[in-house]
Amino acid sequence: MMVLKETSRTFYIPINRLVPGLRDAVASAYLCMRAIDEIEDHESIADELKIELLRGVQHLLAESSDIAEIERYFASHRDVLPEVSWRLREWAELCPNAVSEVVLRYTAKMAGQMADWVERGWDIQTVEDLDAYTYSVAGMVGEMLSEIWHWYDGTETDPVKAVAYGRGLQAVNILRNRDEDLKRGVDFFPEGWGSEEMIQYTRKNLKLGDEYNEELNGGPALEFCKIPLKLAHATLNLIAAGGNKLTRQAVMKLVNSLT
């Protein structure tokens, strides 16, 4: 939980409030996916090595029955990897056995698709490209969470809205990190798009995310999902008004209003 808090204070809040067992599953899922996300986004790792590492994770998680292989695989690259990445084995082992297959399956799938995007230089020309990218790095997180909710208490969700929930959160990040992405030579906006079009795209997906939350019918799934969604809406409104990032005080005020 200390690494989780250092990695994302935003997601630490709803994960830490989950009940035991479910908290371990969601924390494991978040940290596993953050581990590979840090590889994809790393500023000083060459693209060739990113592809190699991500493909290796995909292969080991999808085909190996020995999770310890991940630690050995990362050993020679530990000096360049952030802590959350080289400790991937620990995050995988944190997950309850009954749902670990779900977390490992989606982490492997995401690692493979991230490698594909690195290989193609994050080339996004069309809305379809943007949909594909936001699915690869966030939409499938919504799918995975839905499987975890179902494992825990039988909660049923709409798969399309689950994807939109994750996609909307990622679209907010794309808007917020626009300047940094352009500086590193990556443009996630489809050709001809400006901030207005991306804001509309984001609002459309967050609206479906709202519907996803409304259909959760209470319980721990809703307690978790409503916090990132509330913060995403607030951040989007701030960006639309010319701002960029919520203050820590604003974040806590929003969280407290939901609990």
C-alpha positions as CSV (number, residue, x, y, z in Angstrom):
1,M,0.0,0.0,0.0
2,M,3.0,2.3,0.5
3,V,4.1,1.8,-3.1
4,L,0.5,2.3,-4.2
5,K,0.3,5.6,-2.4
6,E,3.6,6.8,-3.8
7,T,2.5,5.7,-7.3
8,S,-1.0,7.2,-7.3
9,R,-2.5,9.1,-4.4
10,T,-5.8,9.3,-6.4
11,F,-6.3,5.5,-6.7
12,Y,-4.8,4.9,-3.3
13,I,-7.9,6.5,-1.7
14,P,-10.6,4.2,-3.2
15,I,-8.5,1.1,-3.1
16,N,-7.6,1.6,0.6
17,R,-11.3,1.9,1.5
18,L,-12.2,-1.5,0.0
19,V,-12.9,-4.5,2.2
20,P,-10.1,-7.0,2.8
21,G,-9.8,-9.6,0.0
22,L,-11.3,-7.2,-2.6
23,R,-8.7,-4.6,-1.6
24,D,-5.9,-7.1,-2.3
25,A,-7.4,-8.0,-5.7
26,V,-7.8,-4.4,-6.9
27,A,-4.5,-3.3,-5.4
28,S,-2.8,-6.2,-7.2
29,A,-4.6,-5.3,-10.5
30,Y,-3.7,-1.6,-10.3
31,L,0.0,-2.2,-9.4
32,C,0.4,-4.9,-12.1
33,M,-0.9,-2.6,-14.7
34,R,1.0,0.4,-13.4
35,A,4.1,-1.7,-13.5
36,I,3.8,-2.2,-17.3
37,D,2.5,1.3,-17.9
38,E,5.7,2.7,-16.3
39,I,7.7,0.7,-18.9
40,E,5.6,2.0,-21.8
41,D,6.0,5.6,-20.6
42,H,9.6,5.5,-19.4
43,E,11.5,8.5,-20.8
44,S,15.0,6.9,-20.8
45,I,14.3,3.3,-21.9
46,A,14.8,2.8,-25.6
47,D,11.7,1.7,-27.6
48,E,13.4,-1.6,-28.6
49,L,13.9,-2.5,-24.9
50,K,10.4,-1.4,-24.0
51,I,9.0,-3.8,-26.7
52,E,11.2,-6.6,-25.5
53,L,10.2,-6.2,-21.8
54,L,6.5,-5.8,-22.6
55,R,6.5,-8.9,-24.9
56,G,8.4,-10.8,-22.2
57,V,5.8,-9.9,-19.6
58,Q,3.0,-10.9,-22.0
59,H,4.6,-14.3,-22.6
60,L,5.5,-15.1,-19.0
61,L,2.0,-14.1,-17.6
62,A,0.1,-15.8,-20.4
63,E,2.1,-19.0,-20.7
64,S,4.3,-19.6,-17.6
65,S,2.9,-21.2,-14.5
66,D,5.9,-19.9,-12.4
67,I,5.4,-16.2,-11.6
68,A,8.9,-16.1,-10.1
69,E,10.1,-16.1,-13.8
70,I,9.1,-12.4,-13.9
71,E,11.6,-11.5,-11.2
72,R,14.4,-13.3,-13.0
73,Y,13.4,-11.8,-16.3
74,F,13.6,-8.3,-14.9
75,A,16.8,-8.9,-12.9
76,S,19.2,-7.6,-15.6
77,H,17.2,-4.5,-16.2
78,R,16.5,-3.6,-12.6
79,D,18.8,-0.6,-12.7
80,V,16.7,1.2,-15.3
81,L,13.2,0.1,-14.1
82,P,11.2,2.0,-11.5
83,E,10.4,0.1,-8.3
84,V,6.7,-0.5,-9.2
85,S,7.9,-2.3,-12.4
86,W,10.6,-4.6,-11.1
87,R,8.3,-5.7,-8.2
88,L,5.7,-7.0,-10.6
89,R,6.0,-10.5,-9.2
90,E,5.0,-9.2,-5.8
91,W,2.0,-7.5,-7.1
92,A,0.9,-10.6,-9.0
93,E,1.3,-12.7,-5.8
94,L,-0.7,-10.3,-3.8
95,C,-3.9,-11.2,-5.6
96,P,-6.2,-13.8,-4.0
97,N,-5.9,-17.1,-5.8
98,A,-9.6,-17.2,-6.8
99,V,-9.3,-14.2,-9.0
100,S,-5.6,-14.1,-9.9
101,E,-6.3,-15.6,-13.4
102,V,-8.3,-12.5,-14.2
103,V,-5.6,-10.0,-13.2
104,L,-2.8,-12.0,-14.9
105,R,-4.8,-12.4,-18.1
106,Y,-5.5,-8.7,-18.5
107,T,-2.0,-7.7,-17.5
108,A,-0.6,-10.0,-20.2
109,K,-3.1,-8.7,-22.7
110,M,-2.3,-5.1,-21.9
111,A,1.4,-5.7,-22.0
112,G,1.1,-7.1,-25.5
113,Q,-1.0,-4.2,-26.8
114,M,1.3,-1.7,-25.2
115,A,4.2,-3.3,-27.0
116,D,2.2,-2.9,-30.3
117,W,1.7,0.8,-29.6
118,V,5.4,1.4,-28.8
119,E,6.2,-0.5,-32.0
120,R,4.0,1.8,-34.1
121,G,5.3,4.9,-32.4
122,W,1.9,5.7,-30.8
123,D,0.7,6.8,-34.3
124,I,-2.9,8.0,-33.9
125,Q,-4.5,9.5,-37.0
126,T,-8.2,8.7,-36.6
127,V,-10.9,8.4,-33.9
128,E,-10.7,4.6,-34.4
129,D,-7.0,4.8,-33.6
130,L,-7.8,6.8,-30.4
131,D,-10.5,4.3,-29.4
132,A,-8.0,1.4,-29.9
133,Y,-5.3,3.1,-27.9
134,T,-7.6,4.2,-25.0
135,Y,-8.9,0.6,-24.9
136,S,-5.5,-0.9,-24.8
137,V,-4.3,1.2,-21.8
138,A,-7.5,1.9,-19.9
139,G,-10.7,0.5,-21.4
140,M,-9.7,-3.1,-20.6
141,V,-9.1,-2.0,-17.0
142,G,-12.8,-1.4,-16.9
143,E,-13.4,-4.9,-18.2
144,M,-11.0,-6.4,-15.7
145,L,-12.6,-4.5,-12.8
146,S,-16.0,-5.8,-13.9
147,E,-14.8,-9.3,-13.7
148,I,-13.4,-8.6,-10.2
149,W,-16.7,-7.2,-9.1
150,H,-18.5,-10.3,-10.4
151,W,-16.0,-12.6,-8.6
152,Y,-16.5,-10.8,-5.3
153,D,-20.3,-10.5,-5.1
154,G,-21.9,-11.4,-8.4
155,T,-22.2,-7.8,-9.6
156,E,-23.3,-7.6,-13.3
157,T,-22.1,-4.8,-15.5
158,D,-22.5,-3.6,-19.1
159,P,-19.2,-4.4,-20.9
160,V,-19.5,-1.4,-23.3
161,K,-20.0,1.0,-20.4
162,A,-17.2,-0.7,-18.5
163,V,-14.8,0.1,-21.3
164,A,-16.1,3.7,-21.6
165,Y,-15.5,4.2,-17.9
166,G,-11.8,3.4,-18.3
167,R,-11.6,5.2,-21.6
168,G,-13.0,8.4,-20.2
169,L,-10.5,8.4,-17.3
170,Q,-7.6,8.0,-19.8
171,A,-9.0,10.7,-22.1
172,V,-8.8,13.1,-19.2
173,N,-5.1,12.1,-18.7
174,I,-4.5,12.7,-22.4
175,L,-5.9,16.2,-22.1
176,R,-4.0,17.0,-18.8
177,N,-0.7,15.7,-20.1
178,R,-0.9,17.2,-23.6
179,D,2.1,19.5,-23.3
180,E,4.4,16.8,-21.9
181,D,3.3,14.3,-24.5
182,L,4.1,16.7,-27.4
183,K,7.5,17.5,-25.9
184,R,8.4,13.8,-26.1
185,G,7.1,13.6,-29.7
186,V,3.8,11.8,-29.0
187,D,0.4,13.2,-30.2
188,F,-2.7,11.3,-29.0
189,F,-5.1,13.7,-30.7
190,P,-6.6,12.4,-34.0
191,E,-5.6,14.4,-37.1
192,G,-7.4,17.8,-37.2
193,W,-8.5,17.6,-33.6
194,G,-8.0,20.3,-31.0
195,S,-8.9,20.5,-27.3
196,E,-12.6,21.1,-28.1
197,E,-12.9,17.8,-30.0
198,M,-11.0,15.9,-27.3
199,I,-13.1,17.4,-24.6
200,Q,-16.3,16.3,-26.4
201,Y,-14.8,12.8,-26.8
202,T,-14.0,12.7,-23.1
203,R,-17.4,13.9,-22.0
204,K,-19.1,11.2,-24.2
205,N,-17.1,8.5,-22.5
206,L,-17.5,9.9,-19.0
207,K,-21.3,10.0,-19.6
208,L,-21.2,6.3,-20.3
209,G,-19.1,6.0,-17.2
210,D,-21.8,7.7,-15.2
211,E,-24.3,5.1,-16.5
212,Y,-21.9,2.3,-15.6
213,N,-21.7,3.6,-12.0
214,E,-25.5,4.1,-11.8
215,E,-26.0,0.4,-12.7
216,L,-23.6,-0.9,-10.0
217,N,-26.4,-0.7,-7.5
218,G,-24.3,0.2,-4.5
219,G,-21.8,-2.0,-2.7
220,P,-18.0,-1.8,-2.8
221,A,-17.8,-1.6,-6.6
222,L,-19.7,1.7,-6.6
223,E,-17.7,2.9,-3.6
224,F,-14.5,2.4,-5.6
225,C,-15.6,3.6,-9.0
226,K,-17.4,6.8,-8.0
227,I,-14.2,8.5,-6.7
228,P,-12.0,8.4,-9.8
229,L,-15.1,9.3,-11.9
230,K,-15.9,12.3,-9.8
231,L,-12.3,13.5,-10.0
232,A,-12.2,12.9,-13.7
233,H,-15.3,15.1,-14.2
234,A,-13.9,17.8,-12.0
235,T,-10.5,17.8,-13.8
236,L,-12.2,17.9,-17.2
237,N,-14.3,20.9,-16.2
238,L,-11.1,22.6,-14.9
239,I,-9.3,21.9,-18.2
240,A,-12.3,23.2,-20.2
241,A,-12.1,26.4,-18.2
242,G,-8.4,26.8,-18.9
243,G,-6.9,25.0,-15.9
244,N,-5.0,21.7,-15.7
245,K,-4.7,19.9,-12.4
246,L,-6.8,19.8,-9.3
247,T,-5.2,20.9,-6.1
248,R,-4.7,18.4,-3.3
249,Q,-7.2,20.4,-1.2
250,A,-9.8,20.2,-4.1
251,V,-9.3,16.4,-4.4
252,M,-9.9,15.8,-0.7
253,K,-12.9,18.0,-0.7
254,L,-14.4,16.1,-3.6
255,V,-13.6,12.7,-2.1
256,N,-15.1,13.7,1.3
257,S,-18.3,14.8,-0.5
258,L,-18.7,11.2,-1.6
259,T,-18.1,9.4,1.6
